[in-house]
Amino acid sequence: MRLWVDLASVDTDDPERDDQIRSPEFFDVAVFPQATFSSTGVQLTEHANPIVKGHLDLHGFLEEVDVEVTRHDRRSADRGIEQASYEAKARLDRQKFGLRWNQDLDVGGIVVGDEIEIVAQLEAVRGKPAT
């Protein structure tokens, strides 16, 4: 499996923060417009969510990443078409991807931690077999 994310589409519910994330200080979407994930395998265990292992190409760096997949809902829609919704979640060290910007706070601490979480909501629809 290979998927990509248009980094200009990142939405944090704060337009000012979104502009900063897209700027050269963070993702630099003018130079690196996409992040790409290529899976290398799936780890299935009996009592846990599947883990999709793969490589994330982000900001010009390629690193191994594990993505946990959780199924939320499965249903049959009109005309018997099957649909399912999933959440994909990964934690990564932003420093490994060259994302080093930070700022000290007046009250101590920093604005951005090194560990970040990426969460994606996915919807899948089973197509009809070709005839």
Backbone as XML, in Angstrom:
<?xml version="1.0"?>
<chain id="A" units="angstrom">
  <residue number="1" name="MET">
    <atom name="N" x="0.845" y="-1.165" z="0.000"/>
    <atom name="CA" x="0.000" y="0.000" z="0.000"/>
    <atom name="C" x="0.895" y="1.233" z="0.000"/>
  </residue>
  <residue number="2" name="ARG">
    <atom name="N" x="0.511" y="2.199" z="-0.776"/>
    <atom name="CA" x="1.225" y="3.475" z="-0.808"/>
    <atom name="C" x="0.191" y="4.584" z="-0.783"/>
  </residue>
  <residue number="3" name="LEU">
    <atom name="N" x="0.355" y="5.539" z="0.105"/>
    <atom name="CA" x="-0.556" y="6.674" z="0.153"/>
    <atom name="C" x="0.221" y="7.950" z="0.365"/>
  </residue>
  <residue number="4" name="TRP">
    <atom name="N" x="-0.412" y="9.049" z="-0.003"/>
    <atom name="CA" x="0.237" y="10.339" z="0.152"/>
    <atom name="C" x="-0.744" y="11.333" z="0.757"/>
  </residue>
  <residue number="5" name="VAL">
    <atom name="N" x="-0.182" y="12.364" z="1.382"/>
    <atom name="CA" x="-0.976" y="13.427" z="1.997"/>
    <atom name="C" x="-0.498" y="14.749" z="1.428"/>
  </residue>
  <residue number="6" name="ASP">
    <atom name="N" x="-1.431" y="15.537" z="0.961"/>
    <atom name="CA" x="-1.147" y="16.896" z="0.515"/>
    <atom name="C" x="-0.970" y="17.740" z="1.783"/>
  </residue>
  <residue number="7" name="LEU">
    <atom name="N" x="0.251" y="18.153" z="2.083"/>
    <atom name="CA" x="0.524" y="18.848" z="3.344"/>
    <atom name="C" x="-0.140" y="20.217" z="3.433"/>
  </residue>
  <residue number="8" name="ALA">
    <atom name="N" x="-0.510" y="20.797" z="2.298"/>
    <atom name="CA" x="-1.245" y="22.066" z="2.327"/>
    <atom name="C" x="-2.661" y="21.860" z="2.864"/>
  </residue>
  <residue number="9" name="SER">
    <atom name="N" x="-3.118" y="20.599" z="2.938"/>
    <atom name="CA" x="-4.471" y="20.315" z="3.424"/>
    <atom name="C" x="-4.528" y="20.117" z="4.938"/>
  </residue>
  <residue number="10" name="VAL">
    <atom name="N" x="-3.400" y="20.186" z="5.634"/>
    <atom name="CA" x="-3.385" y="19.994" z="7.087"/>
    <atom name="C" x="-4.272" y="21.047" z="7.736"/>
  </residue>
  <residue number="11" name="ASP">
    <atom name="N" x="-5.140" y="20.594" z="8.634"/>
    <atom name="CA" x="-6.106" y="21.489" z="9.265"/>
    <atom name="C" x="-6.091" y="21.256" z="10.771"/>
  </residue>
  <residue number="12" name="THR">
    <atom name="N" x="-5.691" y="22.279" z="11.539"/>
    <atom name="CA" x="-5.638" y="22.177" z="13.001"/>
    <atom name="C" x="-6.763" y="22.969" z="13.673"/>
  </residue>
  <residue number="13" name="ASP">
    <atom name="N" x="-7.714" y="23.462" z="12.887"/>
    <atom name="CA" x="-8.804" y="24.316" z="13.378"/>
    <atom name="C" x="-8.315" y="25.682" z="13.839"/>
  </residue>
  <residue number="14" name="ASP">
    <atom name="N" x="-7.132" y="26.101" z="13.399"/>
    <atom name="CA" x="-6.595" y="27.422" z="13.707"/>
    <atom name="C" x="-5.872" y="27.926" z="12.450"/>
  </residue>
  <residue number="15" name="PRO">
    <atom name="N" x="-6.509" y="28.804" z="11.660"/>
    <atom name="CA" x="-5.912" y="29.249" z="10.393"/>
    <atom name="C" x="-4.516" y="29.852" z="10.533"/>
  </residue>
  <residue number="16" name="GLU">
    <atom name="N" x="-4.261" y="30.599" z="11.607"/>
    <atom name="CA" x="-2.932" y="31.191" z="11.806"/>
    <atom name="C" x="-1.884" y="30.096" z="12.030"/>
  </residue>
  <residue number="17" name="ARG">
    <atom name="N" x="-2.228" y="29.107" z="12.852"/>
    <atom name="CA" x="-1.318" y="27.996" z="13.102"/>
    <atom name="C" x="-1.121" y="27.171" z="11.823"/>
  </residue>
  <residue number="18" name="ASP">
    <atom name="N" x="-2.205" y="26.968" z="11.057"/>
    <atom name="CA" x="-2.101" y="26.227" z="9.799"/>
    <atom name="C" x="-1.124" y="26.906" z="8.845"/>
  </residue>
  <residue number="19" name="ASP">
    <atom name="N" x="-1.181" y="28.240" z="8.747"/>
    <atom name="CA" x="-0.242" y="28.974" z="7.890"/>
    <atom name="C" x="1.193" y="28.767" z="8.345"/>
  </residue>
  <residue number="20" name="GLN">
    <atom name="N" x="1.422" y="28.783" z="9.654"/>
    <atom name="CA" x="2.768" y="28.588" z="10.177"/>
    <atom name="C" x="3.259" y="27.166" z="9.911"/>
  </residue>
  <residue number="21" name="ILE">
    <atom name="N" x="2.377" y="26.176" z="10.055"/>
    <atom name="CA" x="2.756" y="24.777" z="9.814"/>
    <atom name="C" x="3.151" y="24.576" z="8.352"/>
  </residue>
  <residue number="22" name="ARG">
    <atom name="N" x="2.500" y="25.287" z="7.440"/>
    <atom name="CA" x="2.796" y="25.158" z="6.008"/>
    <atom name="C" x="4.041" y="25.946" z="5.592"/>
  </residue>
  <residue number="23" name="SER">
    <atom name="N" x="4.500" y="26.845" z="6.449"/>
    <atom name="CA" x="5.622" y="27.739" z="6.137"/>
    <atom name="C" x="6.966" y="26.993" z="6.177"/>
  </residue>
  <residue number="24" name="PRO">
    <atom name="N" x="8.047" y="27.667" z="5.729"/>
    <atom name="CA" x="9.384" y="27.054" z="5.799"/>
    <atom name="C" x="9.835" y="26.691" z="7.222"/>
  </residue>
  <residue number="25" name="GLU">
    <atom name="N" x="9.206" y="27.270" z="8.250"/>
    <atom name="CA" x="9.562" y="26.925" z="9.635"/>
    <atom name="C" x="9.224" y="25.470" z="9.971"/>
  </residue>
  <residue number="26" name="PHE">
    <atom name="N" x="8.192" y="24.911" z="9.313"/>
    <atom name="CA" x="7.746" y="23.549" z="9.607"/>
    <atom name="C" x="7.821" y="22.680" z="8.365"/>
  </residue>
  <residue number="27" name="PHE">
    <atom name="N" x="6.664" y="22.455" z="7.704"/>
    <atom name="CA" x="6.608" y="21.525" z="6.577"/>
    <atom name="C" x="7.215" y="22.073" z="5.293"/>
  </residue>
  <residue number="28" name="ASP">
    <atom name="N" x="7.249" y="23.384" z="5.129"/>
    <atom name="CA" x="7.784" y="24.012" z="3.916"/>
    <atom name="C" x="7.110" y="23.402" z="2.677"/>
  </residue>
  <residue number="29" name="VAL">
    <atom name="N" x="5.782" y="23.553" z="2.601"/>
    <atom name="CA" x="5.011" y="22.903" z="1.545"/>
    <atom name="C" x="5.384" y="23.380" z="0.142"/>
  </residue>
  <residue number="30" name="ALA">
    <atom name="N" x="6.011" y="24.541" z="0.015"/>
    <atom name="CA" x="6.457" y="24.992" z="-1.307"/>
    <atom name="C" x="7.559" y="24.072" z="-1.839"/>
  </residue>
  <residue number="31" name="VAL">
    <atom name="N" x="8.386" y="23.534" z="-0.945"/>
    <atom name="CA" x="9.485" y="22.637" z="-1.331"/>
    <atom name="C" x="9.078" y="21.169" z="-1.184"/>
  </residue>
  <residue number="32" name="PHE">
    <atom name="N" x="8.332" y="20.841" z="-0.126"/>
    <atom name="CA" x="7.916" y="19.467" z="0.167"/>
    <atom name="C" x="6.384" y="19.407" z="0.253"/>
  </residue>
  <residue number="33" name="PRO">
    <atom name="N" x="5.691" y="19.380" z="-0.883"/>
    <atom name="CA" x="4.221" y="19.473" z="-0.860"/>
    <atom name="C" x="3.507" y="18.226" z="-0.353"/>
  </residue>
  <residue number="34" name="GLN">
    <atom name="N" x="4.177" y="17.083" z="-0.336"/>
    <atom name="CA" x="3.515" y="15.844" z="0.070"/>
    <atom name="C" x="4.328" y="15.070" z="1.091"/>
  </residue>
  <residue number="35" name="ALA">
    <atom name="N" x="3.611" y="14.294" z="1.884"/>
    <atom name="CA" x="4.210" y="13.251" z="2.713"/>
    <atom name="C" x="3.721" y="11.937" z="2.124"/>
  </residue>
  <residue number="36" name="THR">
    <atom name="N" x="4.598" y="10.948" z="2.036"/>
    <atom name="CA" x="4.248" y="9.667" z="1.423"/>
    <atom name="C" x="4.554" y="8.537" z="2.395"/>
  </residue>
  <residue number="37" name="PHE">
    <atom name="N" x="3.592" y="7.614" z="2.529"/>
    <atom name="CA" x="3.774" y="6.423" z="3.351"/>
    <atom name="C" x="3.708" y="5.204" z="2.444"/>
  </residue>
  <residue number="38" name="SER">
    <atom name="N" x="4.699" y="4.331" z="2.540"/>
    <atom name="CA" x="4.735" y="3.071" z="1.780"/>
    <atom name="C" x="4.835" y="1.928" z="2.775"/>
  </residue>
  <residue number="39" name="SER">
    <atom name="N" x="3.840" y="1.057" z="2.765"/>
    <atom name="CA" x="3.828" y="-0.046" z="3.733"/>
    <atom name="C" x="4.811" y="-1.135" z="3.325"/>
  </residue>
  <residue number="40" name="THR">
    <atom name="N" x="5.370" y="-1.779" z="4.343"/>
    <atom name="CA" x="6.286" y="-2.893" z="4.120"/>
    <atom name="C" x="5.739" y="-4.187" z="4.714"/>
  </residue>
  <residue number="41" name="GLY">
    <atom name="N" x="4.667" y="-4.098" z="5.503"/>
    <atom name="CA" x="4.080" y="-5.282" z="6.099"/>
    <atom name="C" x="3.014" y="-4.931" z="7.108"/>
  </residue>
  <residue number="42" name="VAL">
    <atom name="N" x="2.294" y="-5.957" z="7.563"/>
    <atom name="CA" x="1.238" y="-5.786" z="8.551"/>
    <atom name="C" x="1.477" y="-6.775" z="9.680"/>
  </residue>
  <residue number="43" name="GLN">
    <atom name="N" x="1.407" y="-6.291" z="10.896"/>
    <atom name="CA" x="1.551" y="-7.134" z="12.085"/>
    <atom name="C" x="0.162" y="-7.352" z="12.672"/>
  </residue>
  <residue number="44" name="LEU">
    <atom name="N" x="-0.287" y="-8.601" z="12.677"/>
    <atom name="CA" x="-1.592" y="-8.947" z="13.225"/>
    <atom name="C" x="-1.396" y="-9.722" z="14.519"/>
  </residue>
  <residue number="45" name="THR">
    <atom name="N" x="-2.125" y="-9.310" z="15.553"/>
    <atom name="CA" x="-2.112" y="-10.035" z="16.818"/>
    <atom name="C" x="-3.553" y="-10.320" z="17.202"/>
  </residue>
  <residue number="46" name="GLU">
    <atom name="N" x="-3.747" y="-11.323" z="18.025"/>
    <atom name="CA" x="-5.101" y="-11.776" z="18.346"/>
    <atom name="C" x="-5.909" y="-10.747" z="19.130"/>
  </residue>
  <residue number="47" name="HIS">
    <atom name="N" x="-5.284" y="-10.024" z="20.045"/>
    <atom name="CA" x="-6.039" y="-9.139" z="20.934"/>
    <atom name="C" x="-5.655" y="-7.676" z="20.811"/>
  </residue>
  <residue number="48" name="ALA">
    <atom name="N" x="-5.127" y="-7.274" z="19.671"/>
    <atom name="CA" x="-4.742" y="-5.871" z="19.492"/>
    <atom name="C" x="-5.070" y="-5.443" z="18.068"/>
  </residue>
  <residue number="49" name="ASN">
    <atom name="N" x="-5.052" y="-4.151" z="17.860"/>
    <atom name="CA" x="-5.299" y="-3.611" z="16.528"/>
    <atom name="C" x="-4.129" y="-3.940" z="15.604"/>
  </residue>
  <residue number="50" name="PRO">
    <atom name="N" x="-4.401" y="-4.069" z="14.312"/>
    <atom name="CA" x="-3.309" y="-4.300" z="13.364"/>
    <atom name="C" x="-2.347" y="-3.117" z="13.331"/>
  </residue>
  <residue number="51" name="ILE">
    <atom name="N" x="-1.073" y="-3.419" z="13.103"/>
    <atom name="CA" x="-0.043" y="-2.398" z="12.949"/>
    <atom name="C" x="0.489" y="-2.506" z="11.520"/>
  </residue>
  <residue number="52" name="VAL">
    <atom name="N" x="0.367" y="-1.419" z="10.777"/>
    <atom name="CA" x="0.918" y="-1.371" z="9.427"/>
    <atom name="C" x="2.307" y="-0.760" z="9.548"/>
  </residue>
  <residue number="53" name="LYS">
    <atom name="N" x="3.319" y="-1.508" z="9.141"/>
    <atom name="CA" x="4.699" y="-1.041" z="9.197"/>
    <atom name="C" x="5.063" y="-0.484" z="7.830"/>
  </residue>
  <residue number="54" name="GLY">
    <atom name="N" x="5.874" y="0.566" z="7.837"/>
    <atom name="CA" x="6.257" y="1.134" z="6.554"/>
    <atom name="C" x="7.256" y="2.259" z="6.686"/>
  </residue>
  <residue number="55" name="HIS">
    <atom name="N" x="7.442" y="2.968" z="5.577"/>
    <atom name="CA" x="8.376" y="4.092" z="5.500"/>
    <atom name="C" x="7.599" y="5.371" z="5.237"/>
  </residue>
  <residue number="56" name="LEU">
    <atom name="N" x="7.902" y="6.395" z="6.014"/>
    <atom name="CA" x="7.301" y="7.707" z="5.835"/>
    <atom name="C" x="8.348" y="8.642" z="5.252"/>
  </residue>
  <residue number="57" name="ASP">
    <atom name="N" x="8.020" y="9.224" z="4.104"/>
    <atom name="CA" x="8.872" y="10.230" z="3.464"/>
    <atom name="C" x="8.236" y="11.581" z="3.768"/>
  </residue>
  <residue number="58" name="LEU">
    <atom name="N" x="8.887" y="12.345" z="4.642"/>
    <atom name="CA" x="8.354" y="13.624" z="5.104"/>
    <atom name="C" x="9.482" y="14.636" z="5.188"/>
  </residue>
  <residue number="59" name="HIS">
    <atom name="N" x="9.296" y="15.764" z="4.565"/>
    <atom name="CA" x="10.242" y="16.873" z="4.655"/>
    <atom name="C" x="11.638" y="16.477" z="4.178"/>
  </residue>
  <residue number="60" name="GLY">
    <atom name="N" x="11.685" y="15.567" z="3.198"/>
    <atom name="CA" x="12.958" y="15.150" z="2.631"/>
    <atom name="C" x="13.684" y="14.061" z="3.411"/>
  </residue>
  <residue number="61" name="PHE">
    <atom name="N" x="13.030" y="13.494" z="4.425"/>
    <atom name="CA" x="13.626" y="12.433" z="5.239"/>
    <atom name="C" x="12.759" y="11.186" z="5.140"/>
  </residue>
  <residue number="62" name="LEU">
    <atom name="N" x="13.391" y="10.019" z="5.149"/>
    <atom name="CA" x="12.687" y="8.744" z="5.067"/>
    <atom name="C" x="12.965" y="7.959" z="6.344"/>
  </residue>
  <residue number="63" name="GLU">
    <atom name="N" x="11.916" y="7.622" z="7.084"/>
    <atom name="CA" x="12.061" y="6.903" z="8.354"/>
    <atom name="C" x="11.003" y="5.808" z="8.455"/>
  </residue>
  <residue number="64" name="GLU">
    <atom name="N" x="11.325" y="4.764" z="9.234"/>
    <atom name="CA" x="10.355" y="3.702" z="9.500"/>
    <atom name="C" x="9.316" y="4.200" z="10.498"/>
  </residue>
  <residue number="65" name="VAL">
    <atom name="N" x="8.056" y="3.831" z="10.237"/>
    <atom name="CA" x="6.948" y="4.258" z="11.089"/>
    <atom name="C" x="5.969" y="3.097" z="11.229"/>
  </residue>
  <residue number="66" name="ASP">
    <atom name="N" x="5.378" y="2.964" z="12.417"/>
    <atom name="CA" x="4.313" y="2.001" z="12.660"/>
    <atom name="C" x="2.990" y="2.755" z="12.765"/>
  </residue>
  <residue number="67" name="VAL">
    <atom name="N" x="1.972" y="2.278" z="12.058"/>
    <atom name="CA" x="0.656" y="2.910" z="12.062"/>
    <atom name="C" x="-0.358" y="1.920" z="12.633"/>
  </residue>
  <residue number="68" name="GLU">
    <atom name="N" x="-1.003" y="2.296" z="13.735"/>
    <atom name="CA" x="-2.041" y="1.459" z="14.334"/>
    <atom name="C" x="-3.367" y="1.761" z="13.655"/>
  </residue>
  <residue number="69" name="VAL">
    <atom name="N" x="-4.086" y="0.719" z="13.259"/>
    <atom name="CA" x="-5.362" y="0.884" z="12.565"/>
    <atom name="C" x="-6.482" y="0.350" z="13.441"/>
  </residue>
  <residue number="70" name="THR">
    <atom name="N" x="-7.490" y="1.186" z="13.693"/>
    <atom name="CA" x="-8.640" y="0.817" z="14.505"/>
    <atom name="C" x="-9.899" y="0.926" z="13.649"/>
  </residue>
  <residue number="71" name="ARG">
    <atom name="N" x="-10.685" y="-0.149" z="13.606"/>
    <atom name="CA" x="-11.954" y="-0.080" z="12.871"/>
    <atom name="C" x="-13.021" y="0.472" z="13.797"/>
  </residue>
  <residue number="72" name="HIS">
    <atom name="N" x="-13.754" y="1.468" z="13.305"/>
    <atom name="CA" x="-14.804" y="2.084" z="14.119"/>
    <atom name="C" x="-16.200" y="1.586" z="13.774"/>
  </residue>
  <residue number="73" name="ASP">
    <atom name="N" x="-16.470" y="1.406" z="12.489"/>
    <atom name="CA" x="-17.832" y="1.081" z="12.094"/>
    <atom name="C" x="-17.808" y="0.296" z="10.792"/>
  </residue>
  <residue number="74" name="ARG">
    <atom name="N" x="-18.721" y="-0.633" z="10.677"/>
    <atom name="CA" x="-18.890" y="-1.379" z="9.420"/>
    <atom name="C" x="-20.381" y="-1.505" z="9.194"/>
  </residue>
  <residue number="75" name="ARG">
    <atom name="N" x="-20.820" y="-1.174" z="7.994"/>
    <atom name="CA" x="-22.251" y="-1.187" z="7.720"/>
    <atom name="C" x="-22.510" y="-1.438" z="6.240"/>
  </residue>
  <residue number="76" name="SER">
    <atom name="N" x="-23.726" y="-1.797" z="5.947"/>
    <atom name="CA" x="-24.165" y="-1.926" z="4.558"/>
    <atom name="C" x="-25.053" y="-0.736" z="4.247"/>
  </residue>
  <residue number="77" name="ALA">
    <atom name="N" x="-24.721" y="-0.043" z="3.201"/>
    <atom name="CA" x="-25.483" y="1.136" z="2.798"/>
    <atom name="C" x="-26.544" y="0.724" z="1.786"/>
  </residue>
  <residue number="78" name="ASP">
    <atom name="N" x="-27.110" y="1.709" z="1.152"/>
    <atom name="CA" x="-28.107" y="1.455" z="0.120"/>
    <atom name="C" x="-27.574" y="0.481" z="-0.922"/>
  </residue>
  <residue number="79" name="ARG">
    <atom name="N" x="-28.438" y="-0.350" z="-1.404"/>
    <atom name="CA" x="-28.121" y="-1.322" z="-2.452"/>
    <atom name="C" x="-27.053" y="-2.324" z="-2.018"/>
  </residue>
  <residue number="80" name="GLY">
    <atom name="N" x="-26.910" y="-2.557" z="-0.706"/>
    <atom name="CA" x="-26.004" y="-3.591" z="-0.213"/>
    <atom name="C" x="-24.527" y="-3.279" z="-0.320"/>
  </residue>
  <residue number="81" name="ILE">
    <atom name="N" x="-24.169" y="-2.022" z="-0.543"/>
    <atom name="CA" x="-22.750" y="-1.646" z="-0.644"/>
    <atom name="C" x="-22.158" y="-1.577" z="0.759"/>
  </residue>
  <residue number="82" name="GLU">
    <atom name="N" x="-21.059" y="-2.297" z="0.985"/>
    <atom name="CA" x="-20.415" y="-2.316" z="2.297"/>
    <atom name="C" x="-19.521" y="-1.093" z="2.482"/>
  </residue>
  <residue number="83" name="GLN">
    <atom name="N" x="-19.596" y="-0.502" z="3.670"/>
    <atom name="CA" x="-18.753" y="0.634" z="4.029"/>
    <atom name="C" x="-18.143" y="0.376" z="5.397"/>
  </residue>
  <residue number="84" name="ALA">
    <atom name="N" x="-16.957" y="0.918" z="5.619"/>
    <atom name="CA" x="-16.308" y="0.798" z="6.926"/>
    <atom name="C" x="-15.530" y="2.083" z="7.200"/>
  </residue>
  <residue number="85" name="SER">
    <atom name="N" x="-15.431" y="2.437" z="8.473"/>
    <atom name="CA" x="-14.619" y="3.598" z="8.856"/>
    <atom name="C" x="-13.508" y="3.140" z="9.788"/>
  </residue>
  <residue number="86" name="TYR">
    <atom name="N" x="-12.363" y="3.773" z="9.649"/>
    <atom name="CA" x="-11.161" y="3.411" z="10.401"/>
    <atom name="C" x="-10.461" y="4.670" z="10.893"/>
  </residue>
  <residue number="87" name="GLU">
    <atom name="N" x="-9.642" y="4.471" z="11.898"/>
    <atom name="CA" x="-8.729" y="5.519" z="12.343"/>
    <atom name="C" x="-7.322" y="4.950" z="12.246"/>
  </residue>
  <residue number="88" name="ALA">
    <atom name="N" x="-6.422" y="5.721" z="11.658"/>
    <atom name="CA" x="-5.012" y="5.334" z="11.567"/>
    <atom name="C" x="-4.225" y="6.329" z="12.416"/>
  </residue>
  <residue number="89" name="LYS">
    <atom name="N" x="-3.356" y="5.797" z="13.284"/>
    <atom name="CA" x="-2.622" y="6.653" z="14.220"/>
    <atom name="C" x="-1.157" y="6.245" z="14.264"/>
  </residue>
  <residue number="90" name="ALA">
    <atom name="N" x="-0.278" y="7.244" z="14.199"/>
    <atom name="CA" x="1.163" y="7.004" z="14.300"/>
    <atom name="C" x="1.783" y="8.061" z="15.197"/>
  </residue>
  <residue number="91" name="ARG">
    <atom name="N" x="2.781" y="7.652" z="15.944"/>
    <atom name="CA" x="3.571" y="8.589" z="16.754"/>
    <atom name="C" x="4.982" y="8.585" z="16.192"/>
  </residue>
  <residue number="92" name="LEU">
    <atom name="N" x="5.557" y="9.781" z="16.082"/>
    <atom name="CA" x="6.913" y="9.856" z="15.547"/>
    <atom name="C" x="7.672" y="11.008" z="16.173"/>
  </residue>
  <residue number="93" name="ASP">
    <atom name="N" x="8.985" y="10.940" z="16.052"/>
    <atom name="CA" x="9.889" y="11.973" z="16.544"/>
    <atom name="C" x="10.122" y="12.957" z="15.400"/>
  </residue>
  <residue number="94" name="ARG">
    <atom name="N" x="9.593" y="14.154" z="15.515"/>
    <atom name="CA" x="9.683" y="15.133" z="14.435"/>
    <atom name="C" x="11.131" y="15.516" z="14.122"/>
  </residue>
  <residue number="95" name="GLN">
    <atom name="N" x="12.026" y="15.392" z="15.090"/>
    <atom name="CA" x="13.432" y="15.728" z="14.869"/>
    <atom name="C" x="14.055" y="14.828" z="13.792"/>
  </residue>
  <residue number="96" name="LYS">
    <atom name="N" x="13.598" y="13.563" z="13.717"/>
    <atom name="CA" x="14.135" y="12.634" z="12.719"/>
    <atom name="C" x="13.765" y="13.041" z="11.296"/>
  </residue>
  <residue number="97" name="PHE">
    <atom name="N" x="12.781" y="13.927" z="11.157"/>
    <atom name="CA" x="12.346" y="14.401" z="9.850"/>
    <atom name="C" x="12.808" y="15.834" z="9.577"/>
  </residue>
  <residue number="98" name="GLY">
    <atom name="N" x="13.766" y="16.295" z="10.366"/>
    <atom name="CA" x="14.319" y="17.633" z="10.151"/>
    <atom name="C" x="13.392" y="18.758" z="10.562"/>
  </residue>
  <residue number="99" name="LEU">
    <atom name="N" x="12.363" y="18.457" z="11.338"/>
    <atom name="CA" x="11.415" y="19.476" z="11.795"/>
    <atom name="C" x="11.885" y="19.972" z="13.161"/>
  </residue>
  <residue number="100" name="ARG">
    <atom name="N" x="12.753" y="20.955" z="13.156"/>
    <atom name="CA" x="13.460" y="21.361" z="14.363"/>
    <atom name="C" x="12.981" y="22.678" z="14.977"/>
  </residue>
  <residue number="101" name="TRP">
    <atom name="N" x="12.109" y="23.420" z="14.304"/>
    <atom name="CA" x="11.680" y="24.713" z="14.840"/>
    <atom name="C" x="11.067" y="24.539" z="16.216"/>
  </residue>
  <residue number="102" name="ASN">
    <atom name="N" x="11.353" y="25.473" z="17.097"/>
    <atom name="CA" x="10.742" y="25.500" z="18.414"/>
    <atom name="C" x="10.921" y="26.874" z="19.010"/>
  </residue>
  <residue number="103" name="GLN">
    <atom name="N" x="10.237" y="27.103" z="20.098"/>
    <atom name="CA" x="10.315" y="28.387" z="20.779"/>
    <atom name="C" x="10.118" y="28.153" z="22.261"/>
  </residue>
  <residue number="104" name="ASP">
    <atom name="N" x="10.955" y="28.813" z="23.082"/>
    <atom name="CA" x="10.808" y="28.709" z="24.528"/>
    <atom name="C" x="9.625" y="29.546" z="24.978"/>
  </residue>
  <residue number="105" name="LEU">
    <atom name="N" x="8.917" y="29.053" z="25.980"/>
    <atom name="CA" x="7.804" y="29.797" z="26.572"/>
    <atom name="C" x="8.307" y="30.624" z="27.748"/>
  </residue>
  <residue number="106" name="ASP">
    <atom name="N" x="7.688" y="31.773" z="27.977"/>
    <atom name="CA" x="8.065" y="32.640" z="29.098"/>
    <atom name="C" x="7.896" y="31.940" z="30.441"/>
  </residue>
  <residue number="107" name="VAL">
    <atom name="N" x="6.954" y="31.023" z="30.526"/>
    <atom name="CA" x="6.681" y="30.329" z="31.788"/>
    <atom name="C" x="7.455" y="29.024" z="31.907"/>
  </residue>
  <residue number="108" name="GLY">
    <atom name="N" x="8.379" y="28.806" z="30.991"/>
    <atom name="CA" x="9.161" y="27.573" z="30.971"/>
    <atom name="C" x="8.566" y="26.577" z="29.996"/>
  </residue>
  <residue number="109" name="GLY">
    <atom name="N" x="9.392" y="25.689" z="29.532"/>
    <atom name="CA" x="8.936" y="24.697" z="28.569"/>
    <atom name="C" x="9.106" y="25.192" z="27.141"/>
  </residue>
  <residue number="110" name="ILE">
    <atom name="N" x="8.583" y="24.419" z="26.218"/>
    <atom name="CA" x="8.703" y="24.744" z="24.800"/>
    <atom name="C" x="7.337" y="24.660" z="24.130"/>
  </residue>
  <residue number="111" name="VAL">
    <atom name="N" x="7.220" y="25.253" z="22.949"/>
    <atom name="CA" x="5.950" y="25.298" z="22.236"/>
    <atom name="C" x="5.589" y="23.946" z="21.640"/>
  </residue>
  <residue number="112" name="VAL">
    <atom name="N" x="6.566" y="23.262" z="21.027"/>
    <atom name="CA" x="6.296" y="22.008" z="20.319"/>
    <atom name="C" x="7.176" y="20.905" z="20.900"/>
  </residue>
  <residue number="113" name="GLY">
    <atom name="N" x="6.548" y="19.799" z="21.300"/>
    <atom name="CA" x="7.305" y="18.652" z="21.773"/>
    <atom name="C" x="7.909" y="17.881" z="20.613"/>
  </residue>
  <residue number="114" name="ASP">
    <atom name="N" x="8.882" y="17.028" z="20.900"/>
    <atom name="CA" x="9.523" y="16.244" z="19.843"/>
    <atom name="C" x="8.616" y="15.126" z="19.339"/>
  </residue>
  <residue number="115" name="GLU">
    <atom name="N" x="7.813" y="14.517" z="20.222"/>
    <atom name="CA" x="6.923" y="13.449" z="19.780"/>
    <atom name="C" x="5.617" y="14.064" z="19.295"/>
  </residue>
  <residue number="116" name="ILE">
    <atom name="N" x="5.257" y="13.721" z="18.065"/>
    <atom name="CA" x="3.988" y="14.195" z="17.522"/>
    <atom name="C" x="3.133" y="12.985" z="17.154"/>
  </residue>
  <residue number="117" name="GLU">
    <atom name="N" x="1.842" y="13.205" z="17.113"/>
    <atom name="CA" x="0.909" y="12.149" z="16.759"/>
    <atom name="C" x="0.191" y="12.558" z="15.480"/>
  </residue>
  <residue number="118" name="ILE">
    <atom name="N" x="0.133" y="11.634" z="14.548"/>
    <atom name="CA" x="-0.597" y="11.841" z="13.304"/>
    <atom name="C" x="-1.828" y="10.951" z="13.361"/>
  </residue>
  <residue number="119" name="VAL">
    <atom name="N" x="-2.994" y="11.533" z="13.118"/>
    <atom name="CA" x="-4.239" y="10.789" z="13.150"/>
    <atom name="C" x="-4.985" y="11.045" z="11.843"/>
  </residue>
  <residue number="120" name="ALA">
    <atom name="N" x="-5.446" y="9.976" z="11.218"/>
    <atom name="CA" x="-6.220" y="10.090" z="9.983"/>
    <atom name="C" x="-7.511" y="9.302" z="10.128"/>
  </residue>
  <residue number="121" name="GLN">
    <atom name="N" x="-8.598" y="9.884" z="9.676"/>
    <atom name="CA" x="-9.888" y="9.208" z="9.623"/>
    <atom name="C" x="-10.068" y="8.700" z="8.208"/>
  </residue>
  <residue number="122" name="LEU">
    <atom name="N" x="-10.385" y="7.405" z="8.061"/>
    <atom name="CA" x="-10.495" y="6.789" z="6.740"/>
    <atom name="C" x="-11.869" y="6.182" z="6.551"/>
  </residue>
  <residue number="123" name="GLU">
    <atom name="N" x="-12.384" y="6.263" z="5.337"/>
    <atom name="CA" x="-13.636" y="5.612" z="4.968"/>
    <atom name="C" x="-13.357" y="4.716" z="3.785"/>
  </residue>
  <residue number="124" name="ALA">
    <atom name="N" x="-13.836" y="3.493" z="3.840"/>
    <atom name="CA" x="-13.637" y="2.539" z="2.740"/>
    <atom name="C" x="-14.995" y="2.058" z="2.256"/>
  </residue>
  <residue number="125" name="VAL">
    <atom name="N" x="-15.117" y="1.942" z="0.926"/>
    <atom name="CA" x="-16.344" y="1.455" z="0.312"/>
    <atom name="C" x="-15.941" y="0.296" z="-0.599"/>
  </residue>
  <residue number="126" name="ARG">
    <atom name="N" x="-16.599" y="-0.860" z="-0.404"/>
    <atom name="CA" x="-16.318" y="-2.016" z="-1.240"/>
    <atom name="C" x="-17.037" y="-1.828" z="-2.573"/>
  </residue>
  <residue number="127" name="GLY">
    <atom name="N" x="-16.251" y="-1.820" z="-3.641"/>
    <atom name="CA" x="-16.825" y="-1.671" z="-4.969"/>
    <atom name="C" x="-17.449" y="-2.975" z="-5.450"/>
  </residue>
  <residue number="128" name="LYS">
    <atom name="N" x="-18.301" y="-2.862" z="-6.435"/>
    <atom name="CA" x="-18.894" y="-4.049" z="-7.029"/>
    <atom name="C" x="-17.853" y="-4.722" z="-7.916"/>
  </residue>
  <residue number="129" name="PRO">
    <atom name="N" x="-17.844" y="-6.052" z="-7.952"/>
    <atom name="CA" x="-16.897" y="-6.759" z="-8.813"/>
    <atom name="C" x="-17.132" y="-6.416" z="-10.276"/>
  </residue>
  <residue number="130" name="ALA">
    <atom name="N" x="-16.057" y="-6.355" z="-11.029"/>
    <atom name="CA" x="-16.161" y="-6.094" z="-12.462"/>
    <atom name="C" x="-16.839" y="-7.272" z="-13.143"/>
  </residue>
  <residue number="131" name="THR">
    <atom name="N" x="-17.675" y="-6.980" z="-14.111"/>
    <atom name="CA" x="-18.367" y="-8.061" z="-14.829"/>
    <atom name="C" x="-17.837" y="-8.222" z="-16.223"/>
  </residue>
</chain>
